[in-house]
Amino acid sequence: MLSRIASALTIALLSTAAAQASAACYAHRPGVQISFGISIGAEATEEERNRFNLMQLRQMGIDATRAEMWGGCIRAFVRKPEGGEEMQYFHPESFERVDP
């Protein structure tokens, strides 16, 4: 029974942190934003967007092993210097880190 309570608390904490990160990714950034563009061909697939985001993060010096869109943010699995990985969240337009 104690392990079920611990599991439920862990899930609740993770979902709260994820919701906060997601809200930060949807928040409007200050300043003027102008966008325009031309589209030729089909929309990029989810896999292509994930590969692009991973490439951008790596070019920024972030040692990510994979990246995916999650709740409006880019969720990246980043290697820690002491070993293992941790999830980090990034704004999809600016690639700024969003702390949950």
C-alpha positions in Angstrom: 0.0 0.0 0.0 2.8 2.4 0.8 4.4 1.8 -2.6 1.1 2.6 -4.3 0.9 5.9 -2.4 4.6 6.7 -3.3 3.9 5.9 -7.0 0.8 8.1 -7.0 2.7 11.0 -5.5 5.6 10.6 -8.0 3.1 10.6 -10.9 1.4 13.7 -9.5 4.7 15.6 -9.1 5.8 14.7 -12.6 2.5 15.8 -14.2 2.5 19.0 -12.3 6.1 19.9 -13.4 5.2 19.0 -17.0 2.1 21.2 -16.9 4.1 24.1 -15.7 6.7 23.6 -18.5 3.9 23.3 -21.0 2.3 26.5 -19.8 5.6 28.3 -20.2 5.9 27.1 -23.8 2.5 28.5 -24.7 3.0 31.8 -22.9 3.5 34.8 -25.2 7.0 36.2 -25.2 7.5 39.9 -24.7 8.4 42.1 -27.6 7.3 42.3 -31.2 7.1 39.1 -33.2 6.7 39.1 -36.9 6.5 36.0 -39.0 6.0 35.3 -42.6 7.1 32.6 -45.0 6.5 30.6 -48.0 5.7 26.9 -48.0 6.7 24.6 -50.8 5.8 21.0 -50.6 4.3 19.0 -47.8 4.3 19.8 -44.1 7.2 18.2 -42.2 6.4 15.0 -40.4 6.6 14.7 -36.7 9.8 12.6 -37.1 11.4 15.3 -39.3 10.5 18.0 -36.7 12.0 15.9 -33.9 15.2 15.4 -35.8 15.4 19.1 -36.6 14.9 20.0 -33.0 17.5 17.5 -31.9 20.0 18.9 -34.4 19.3 22.5 -33.2 19.8 21.5 -29.5 23.0 19.7 -30.3 24.3 22.8 -32.3 23.6 24.8 -29.1 25.9 22.5 -27.2 23.1 20.5 -25.4 24.1 16.8 -25.3 20.6 15.5 -26.1 20.0 11.9 -27.2 16.5 12.5 -28.5 13.9 15.2 -28.7 10.1 15.3 -29.2 7.2 17.7 -29.0 5.4 17.3 -25.8 2.7 19.5 -24.4 3.7 22.5 -26.5 7.4 22.2 -25.5 10.4 20.4 -26.9 11.1 17.6 -24.4 14.7 16.5 -24.7 16.5 13.7 -23.0 19.9 15.1 -22.1 23.0 13.3 -20.9 24.2 14.3 -17.4 27.9 14.7 -16.9 27.8 12.3 -14.0 26.0 9.7 -16.1 22.4 9.0 -16.9 19.9 11.2 -18.6 17.4 13.8 -17.5 14.4 15.4 -19.2 14.7 19.1 -20.1 12.1 21.3 -21.7 12.7 24.0 -24.3 10.6 26.6 -26.0 9.8 25.5 -29.5 10.5 28.9 -31.1 13.4 30.2 -29.2 15.0 26.9 -27.9 15.3 28.6 -24.5 15.3 26.2 -21.6 12.0 26.1 -19.7 12.2 25.0 -16.1 9.2 23.3 -14.8 
